[in-house]
Amino acid sequence: MHLIETTLFLLLAVVISGPLARITRIALPLVQIALGAGIVLVTGEAVELEPDIFFLLFLPPLLFLDGWRIPKEDLFRDRAVVLELALGLVVFTVVGLGFLLWWMIPEMPLAVAFALAAILSPTDPIAVQAIAARAPIPKRLMHILEGESLLNDATGLTCMRLAIAAASTGAFVLHEAVGSFLWLALAGVASGVAVTWAINLVKAWISRRWGEDVGVQILISLLIPFAAYLVAEKLHASGILAAVAAGVTMSFTERDGVRGLSLATTRIRRAVVWDTVQFAANGLIFVILGEQMPSIMSRAAEVVAGTSRPEVWWLAVYVFAIVAALALLRFIWVWTSLRLTLFRRRHRGPPPKVGLRLTAVMSLAGVRGAITLAGILTVPFTLADGSPMPSRTLAIFLAASVIIVSLIVATIALPKLLKNIELPPEADHQREEDHGRVAAAGAALRAIEDASHDLGEGKPNPDLYSDVASRLMEIYRHRIESRTRTDEDDVEAARLADAVERRLRLVGLGAEREELRRLARGREIDEATAKKLIREIDLQELRYS
């Protein structure tokens, strides 16, 4: 009963955080962290963050959904930049920040410094998205940041495991480290792809033979990321990469009409369910993160007592130095990576102008989140010989503080940096959209014409079928005509007409809904009929809104 009450209380905090963030105009993650801390300070009780449970419960569905929805063409187009950030930048950060920590805090062993640097190196996809909701980051840059954050978790966690092993045993073997990383990555990706592909094949075969159950289909999509994660963990591979790979594979199977085709009802309801899961899980992560803060911060005096600088204010110096070092290392790497990318593509025409402000935006957008805290809490309490792990409490305090400060800095600085910034031109997808609509309309015309002939053949009233088909085909012909005009003025006029039509349709649908409600209140139509008709209107409004 206590667990149920705690869960409901946490969900209530997530619900409150949305309106509170809009009222105060403070970034949603910071509001949720503050609510979590407030719950502990008021009630005196906190949810104990078990890293293994946290990783299993929250990360698979969220990373799966990100991999499922992220535009694959954009991800593959910028794959070189994404991999440079997800692999190279993590290693660069581990080395640079690790030596800085070792120099700043002599009591912290080098292996522990590298472990802390490793878990601070990956950006958090959930935190990145939360910041993007407040600061309108350009689409292409956002896709790069999302792709980086989906992949660099495995790199950072692997580096941390290797550093912890070196701290525990006092030995580090390079070829074993490389082999461990390759197994974690390749086996993790393979697990995610194989599990998702197999489940979708079986699901599609059952649906073709015995029909599709909407509820079952939605539940299967919710279970796939957990299955991929658990299979990968059983193989001692990266469950995080398995969840991401499962999401990417899911998008490809969905696009494949043979293996992944679902009913329209399934797709609409499934999207709503997943949006709810995403909102609730994201909120719970930051609320639980906030609940850990009071206990971590209350140990500040204990943390600093074992160092050569026993004053508490030195902790603030360490935290701000780490945040500044992370931003500087990221700035150096991003600037160098962009220059190399532009140099490699110089034969494709004049390169786009990339200023220092855009590089600074990309540097500050790499915020840290709950993955960092959960990862640092997995650091063992003791070494291989049974002695206490040196500087463990200090590492946890610094990681938690860096999360808060990086979120605050990004929330304040990003909107200012993005204001009136000169951005490289982004691709206009209007031509592709027009081409897709015209092609779809052409296919619909052919299908309706063939179906009307088949339906009317041998019937006593074949003209009825022809008349209905003609009315429907006229709609598609109008769509083709409005999307194939070449004169710029005609194109703009057609788009304006589409916008006006959309607005008027929404007005008309709103009037329909209000009239149906009036009829239902007056008992002129029964409740079931009113619900059916209003649902039809809602689906039409969804198309035009």
C-alpha positions in Angstrom: 0.0 0.0 0.0 2.9 2.4 0.8 4.4 1.8 -2.6 1.1 2.6 -4.3 0.6 5.7 -2.3 4.1 6.9 -3.1 3.7 6.3 -6.8 0.4 8.2 -6.8 2.0 11.1 -4.9 4.9 11.2 -7.4 2.4 11.3 -10.3 0.5 14.1 -8.6 3.8 16.1 -8.4 4.3 15.5 -12.2 0.7 16.7 -12.9 1.3 19.9 -10.8 4.7 20.6 -12.4 3.2 21.3 -15.8 0.9 24.3 -14.8 3.5 25.5 -12.3 6.2 25.6 -15.0 3.9 27.7 -17.2 2.9 30.0 -14.4 6.5 30.6 -13.2 8.1 30.4 -16.6 10.8 28.2 -15.1 12.1 25.2 -17.1 9.9 22.1 -16.4 12.8 19.8 -15.2 13.9 22.4 -12.6 10.3 22.7 -11.4 10.0 18.9 -11.1 13.4 18.7 -9.3 12.3 21.4 -6.8 8.9 19.6 -6.2 10.8 16.4 -5.5 13.1 18.1 -3.0 10.1 19.8 -1.5 8.3 16.5 -1.0 11.2 15.2 1.0 11.6 18.4 3.1 7.9 18.4 4.0 7.2 14.6 4.5 10.7 13.5 5.5 10.3 10.5 3.2 12.0 9.9 -0.1 12.0 7.2 -2.8 15.3 5.3 -2.6 16.9 5.4 -6.0 18.0 1.9 -6.9 20.2 2.3 -10.1 19.4 -1.1 -11.6 15.7 -0.6 -11.1 15.9 2.9 -12.4 17.7 1.8 -15.5 15.2 -1.0 -16.2 12.0 0.9 -15.4 12.6 4.3 -17.0 15.3 4.2 -19.7 14.1 1.4 -22.0 10.7 2.9 -22.9 12.0 6.5 -23.2 15.1 5.6 -25.3 13.0 3.2 -27.4 10.5 6.0 -28.1 13.3 8.5 -29.0 14.8 5.9 -31.4 11.4 5.2 -32.9 10.5 8.8 -33.5 13.8 10.5 -34.4 14.0 11.3 -38.2 16.2 8.5 -39.6 17.2 10.4 -42.7 18.5 13.3 -40.6 20.3 11.0 -38.2 22.0 9.1 -41.0 22.8 12.4 -42.9 24.7 13.7 -39.8 26.0 10.3 -38.7 29.6 11.4 -38.8 29.0 14.4 -36.5 26.8 12.3 -34.2 29.4 9.5 -33.9 32.2 12.1 -33.3 30.2 13.5 -30.4 28.9 10.2 -29.0 32.3 8.4 -29.1 35.2 10.9 -29.6 33.8 13.7 -27.3 33.1 11.2 -24.5 36.7 9.9 -24.6 38.1 13.4 -24.9 36.0 14.5 -21.9 37.0 11.5 -19.8 40.6 12.2 -20.3 40.5 16.0 -20.0 38.1 16.2 -17.1 39.6 13.2 -15.4 43.1 14.8 -15.1 41.5 18.1 -14.1 39.6 16.4 -11.2 42.8 14.6 -10.1 44.7 17.9 -10.1 42.0 19.8 -8.3 41.3 17.1 -5.7 44.5 15.3 -4.8 42.7 12.9 -2.4 40.6 11.5 -5.3 42.5 8.6 -7.0 43.0 9.0 -10.8 40.7 6.0 -11.5 37.9 7.4 -9.5 38.4 10.8 -11.2 38.1 9.1 -14.6 35.0 7.3 -13.4 33.3 10.6 -12.4 34.4 12.2 -15.6 33.0 9.2 -17.6 29.6 9.4 -16.0 29.5 13.2 -16.5 30.5 13.0 -20.1 27.2 11.7 -21.7 24.3 14.1 -22.2 20.8 13.2 -21.1 18.2 12.8 -23.9 15.4 13.6 -21.6 17.0 16.7 -20.2 18.0 17.8 -23.8 14.3 17.5 -24.9 13.1 19.4 -21.8 15.5 22.3 -22.5 14.5 22.3 -26.2 10.8 22.8 -25.2 11.8 26.1 -23.6 14.5 27.3 -26.1 13.6 26.9 -29.8 16.7 25.0 -30.9 17.0 24.6 -34.7 15.6 21.3 -35.9 18.9 20.0 -37.4 20.9 20.9 -34.4 18.2 19.3 -32.2 18.4 16.0 -34.2 22.2 16.0 -33.8 21.8 16.5 -30.0 19.2 13.8 -29.7 21.3 11.3 -31.8 24.3 12.1 -29.6 22.5 11.6 -26.4 21.0 8.3 -27.5 24.4 6.8 -28.2 26.8 8.4 -25.8 25.2 6.8 -22.7 26.7 3.5 -23.6 30.2 5.0 -24.2 30.1 6.9 -20.9 28.8 4.0 -18.8 31.4 1.7 -20.4 34.2 4.1 -19.6 32.9 4.3 -16.1 32.8 0.5 -15.6 36.4 0.3 -16.9 37.6 3.0 -14.5 35.8 1.4 -11.6 37.4 -1.9 -12.4 40.8 -0.2 -12.5 40.2 1.5 -9.2 39.1 -1.8 -7.6 41.8 -4.0 -8.9 44.6 -1.5 -9.5 45.1 -2.7 -13.1 44.0 -1.5 -16.6 44.4 -3.6 -19.7 43.8 -1.7 -23.0 42.9 -4.6 -25.3 40.4 -5.9 -22.7 38.8 -2.5 -22.4 38.4 -2.2 -26.2 37.1 -5.7 -26.5 34.6 -5.0 -23.7 33.4 -1.9 -25.4 32.9 -3.5 -28.7 30.9 -6.4 -27.2 28.7 -4.0 -25.2 28.0 -1.9 -28.3 27.7 -4.6 -31.0 25.8 -7.2 -29.0 23.5 -4.5 -27.6 22.5 -3.2 -31.0 22.1 -6.7 -32.3 19.9 -7.7 -29.4 17.6 -4.7 -30.0 17.3 -5.3 -33.7 16.7 -9.1 -33.3 14.2 -8.9 -30.6 12.1 -6.2 -32.3 12.3 -7.8 -35.7 11.2 -11.2 -34.3 8.3 -9.8 -32.3 7.0 -7.8 -35.2 7.2 -10.8 -37.6 5.2 -12.9 -35.1 2.7 -10.1 -34.4 2.2 -9.4 -38.1 1.6 -13.2 -38.9 -0.9 -13.5 -36.1 -2.7 -10.3 -37.2 -2.9 -11.5 -40.8 -4.4 -14.8 -39.8 -6.7 -14.0 -37.0 -7.1 -10.2 -37.1 -5.7 -7.4 -35.0 -6.5 -6.6 -31.4 -5.8 -2.9 -30.7 -5.2 -3.3 -27.0 -2.8 -6.2 -27.6 -0.9 -4.3 -30.2 -0.4 -1.3 -27.9 0.7 -3.6 -25.0 3.2 -5.4 -27.3 4.8 -2.0 -28.3 5.1 -1.1 -24.6 6.8 -4.5 -23.8 9.3 -4.5 -26.7 11.9 -2.1 -25.2 11.9 -4.0 -21.9 12.4 -7.3 -23.8 15.3 -5.8 -25.8 16.9 -4.3 -22.7 16.7 -7.6 -20.6 18.0 -9.8 -23.4 21.0 -7.5 -23.9 21.7 -7.4 -20.1 21.5 -11.2 -20.0 24.2 -11.2 -22.7 26.3 -8.7 -20.6 25.8 -6.1 -23.4 24.4 -2.6 -23.4 20.7 -2.6 -22.6 20.6 1.1 -23.4 21.9 0.6 -26.9 19.5 -2.3 -27.3 16.5 -0.1 -26.4 17.6 2.6 -28.9 18.2 0.0 -31.6 14.8 -1.5 -30.9 13.2 1.9 -31.4 15.0 2.5 -34.7 14.1 -1.0 -35.9 10.5 -0.4 -34.9 10.3 2.6 -37.2 11.6 0.6 -40.1 9.2 -2.3 -39.5 6.3 0.3 -39.3 7.3 1.7 -42.6 7.3 -1.8 -44.2 3.8 -2.5 -45.3 4.3 -6.3 -45.1 5.7 -6.7 -41.6 4.7 -3.6 -39.8 1.3 -2.4 -41.1 -1.2 -1.7 -38.3 -4.7 -0.5 -38.3 -5.3 3.3 -38.3 -7.1 2.9 -34.9 -4.1 1.1 -33.5 -1.6 3.8 -34.6 -3.7 6.7 -33.3 -4.4 5.1 -29.9 -0.9 3.8 -29.6 0.5 7.4 -30.2 -1.7 8.7 -27.4 -0.6 6.0 -25.0 3.1 6.5 -25.7 2.7 10.3 -25.3 1.2 9.7 -21.9 4.0 7.3 -20.9 6.7 9.7 -22.1 5.2 12.6 -20.1 4.8 10.6 -17.0 8.2 8.9 -17.1 10.0 12.1 -17.9 8.4 13.8 -15.0 8.9 11.0 -12.6 12.6 10.9 -13.4 13.2 14.5 -12.4 10.9 14.3 -9.4 12.8 11.3 -8.1 16.1 13.1 -8.9 14.9 16.0 -6.8 14.1 13.7 -3.9 17.7 12.5 -3.8 19.1 16.1 -3.6 18.4 16.9 0.1 20.2 13.8 1.4 23.1 14.3 -0.9 23.4 18.1 -0.1 23.1 17.5 3.6 26.3 15.5 3.5 28.3 18.5 2.2 30.3 19.0 5.4 31.0 15.3 5.6 32.1 15.2 1.9 34.6 18.0 2.2 36.0 17.0 5.6 38.2 14.3 4.1 39.9 16.7 1.6 42.9 19.0 1.9 40.4 22.0 1.7 37.9 21.4 4.5 35.9 24.6 3.9 32.4 23.8 2.5 32.6 26.7 -0.1 35.3 24.7 -1.9 32.6 22.3 -3.1 31.0 25.2 -5.0 34.4 25.9 -6.6 34.7 22.3 -7.7 31.2 22.2 -9.1 31.5 25.4 -11.1 35.0 24.4 -12.3 33.6 21.1 -13.5 30.7 22.7 -15.3 33.0 25.2 -17.0 35.5 22.5 -18.0 32.7 20.4 -19.5 31.4 23.4 -21.5 35.0 24.3 -22.6 35.9 20.7 -23.6 32.7 20.4 -25.5 33.2 23.8 -27.2 36.7 22.8 -28.4 35.5 19.4 -29.7 32.4 20.8 -31.4 34.3 23.7 -33.1 37.0 21.3 -34.3 34.4 18.7 -35.5 32.4 21.3 -37.4 35.5 22.7 -39.1 36.6 19.2 -40.2 33.1 18.4 -41.4 33.0 21.6 -43.5 36.5 20.9 -44.8 35.5 17.4 -45.9 32.4 18.7 -47.7 34.1 21.7 -49.4 33.7 20.1 -52.9 29.9 20.3 -52.6 29.8 24.0 -52.8 30.3 27.0 -50.5 30.1 25.8 -46.9 27.4 27.3 -44.6 28.6 30.0 -42.1 28.9 28.5 -38.6 29.6 31.2 -36.0 30.9 31.0 -32.5 27.4 31.6 -31.0 26.1 28.5 -32.7 29.0 26.5 -31.4 28.3 27.9 -27.9 24.7 26.9 -28.3 25.7 23.3 -29.1 28.1 23.3 -26.2 25.6 24.5 -23.5 22.8 22.3 -24.9 24.7 19.2 -23.7 23.0 19.1 -20.3 23.3 16.3 -17.8 20.4 14.5 -16.2 19.1 11.6 -14.2 21.3 9.1 -16.1 24.4 10.7 -14.6 23.1 10.4 -11.0 21.9 6.8 -11.5 25.2 5.9 -13.0 27.3 7.4 -10.3 25.2 5.6 -7.6 26.3 2.3 -9.1 29.9 3.0 -8.0 30.6 0.2 -5.4 31.2 1.0 -1.7 34.3 -1.1 -1.4 37.4 -2.0 -3.4 38.4 -5.6 -4.3 40.3 -6.0 -1.0 37.3 -4.9 1.0 38.5 -1.4 1.8 36.2 1.6 1.3 36.0 3.1 -2.2 37.9 6.4 -1.9 36.0 9.7 -2.6 32.7 7.8 -3.5 30.5 10.3 -1.5 32.4 13.3 -2.9 31.9 11.9 -6.5 28.1 11.5 -5.9 27.8 15.0 -4.5 29.7 16.6 -7.4 27.7 14.6 -10.0 24.4 15.7 -8.4 25.5 19.3 -8.2 26.7 19.4 -11.8 23.3 18.2 -13.0 21.5 21.1 -11.3 24.0 23.7 -12.3 24.1 22.5 -16.0 20.3 22.6 -16.2 20.2 26.1 -14.7 22.9 27.4 -17.0 21.3 26.0 -20.1 17.9 27.3 -19.1 19.2 30.8 -18.7 21.9 31.0 -21.4 20.3 29.2 -24.3 17.4 31.5 -25.0 19.8 34.5 -24.8 22.3 32.9 -27.2 19.5 31.8 -29.6 18.0 35.3 -29.8 18.6 36.7 -33.3 21.2 34.1 -34.0 22.3 33.6 -37.6 21.7 30.0 -38.5 22.7 28.0 -41.6 19.7 27.6 -43.9 17.7 24.4 -43.2 16.2 22.3 -46.0 12.7 23.2 -47.1 10.6 20.0 -47.1 7.6 21.7 -48.8 8.5 20.3 -52.2 8.8 16.8 -50.8 5.5 17.2 -49.0 3.8 18.4 -52.2 5.3 15.4 -54.1 4.0 13.0 -51.5 0.5 14.4 -51.5 0.3 14.4 -55.3 1.6 10.8 -55.5 -0.8 9.6 -52.8 -3.7 11.4 -54.5 -2.8 9.8 -57.8 -2.8 6.4 -56.1 -6.2 7.1 -54.5 -7.7 8.1 -57.9 -6.6 4.9 -59.5 -7.8 2.8 -56.6 -11.3 4.5 -56.4 -11.8 4.2 -60.1 -11.0 0.5 -60.1 -13.1 -0.1 -57.0 -16.1 1.7 -58.3 -16.1 -0.4 -61.5 -15.8 -3.6 -59.4 -18.5 -2.6 -57.0 -20.9 -1.4 -59.7 -20.4 -4.4 -62.1 -23.6 -6.5 -62.3 -25.6 -4.2 -60.0 -29.0 -2.7 -61.0 -27.8 0.9 -60.3 -24.2 1.2 -61.5 -24.6 4.9 -62.0 -24.8 5.4 -58.3 -21.3 4.0 -57.8 -20.0 6.2 -60.6 -21.5 9.3 -59.1 -20.1 8.7 -55.7 -16.7 7.9 -57.2 -16.7 11.1 -59.2 -17.4 13.2 -56.1 -14.5 11.6 -54.3 -12.2 11.8 -57.3 -12.9 15.5 -57.7 -11.4 16.1 -54.2 -8.2 14.3 -55.1 -8.0 16.1 -58.5 -8.3 19.4 -56.7 -5.4 18.3 -54.4 -3.2 17.4 -57.4 -4.0 20.6 -59.2 -3.2 22.8 -56.2 0.1 21.1 -55.5 1.4 21.0 -59.1 1.3 24.6 -60.0 4.6 26.1 -61.2 3.9 29.8 -61.1 5.1 31.2 -57.7 2.0 33.5 -57.3 -0.3 30.5 -58.0 1.6 28.4 -55.5 1.3 31.0 -52.8 -2.4 31.5 -53.6 -3.0 27.8 -53.3 -1.3 27.5 -50.0 -3.2 30.5 -48.7 -6.5 28.9 -49.8 -5.4 25.7 -48.0 -4.9 27.7 -44.8 -8.2 29.4 -45.1 -10.0 26.1 -45.8 -8.3 24.6 -42.7 -9.5 27.5 -40.6 -13.0 27.4 -41.8 -13.2 23.6 -41.4 -12.1 23.9 -37.8 -14.8 26.6 -37.2 -17.4 24.4 -38.8 -16.4 21.3 -36.8 -16.5 23.3 -33.6 -20.0 24.4 -34.4 -21.0 20.8 -35.2 -19.7 19.6 -31.9 -21.4 22.4 -29.9 -24.7 21.7 -31.6 -24.5 17.9 -30.9 -23.8 18.7 -27.2 -26.9 21.0 -27.1 -29.0 18.2 -28.6 -27.6 15.7 -26.1 -28.3 18.0 -23.2 -31.9 18.5 -24.4 -32.4 14.7 -24.8 -33.1 15.1 -28.5 -30.5 12.5 -29.2 -29.2 9.8 -26.9 -25.8 9.8 -25.2 -24.4 6.9 -27.3 -25.3 8.6 -30.6 -23.8 11.9 -29.4 -20.6 10.3 -28.4 -20.3 8.5 -31.7 -20.9 11.7 -33.8 -18.6 13.8 -31.6 -15.8 11.2 -31.9 -16.1 11.4 -35.7 -15.8 15.2 -35.5 -12.8 14.9 -33.2 -11.0 12.7 -35.7 -11.7 15.2 -38.5 -10.5 18.0 -36.3 -7.3 16.1 -35.5 -6.5 16.1 -39.3 -6.9 19.8 -39.7 -5.4 21.0 -36.3 
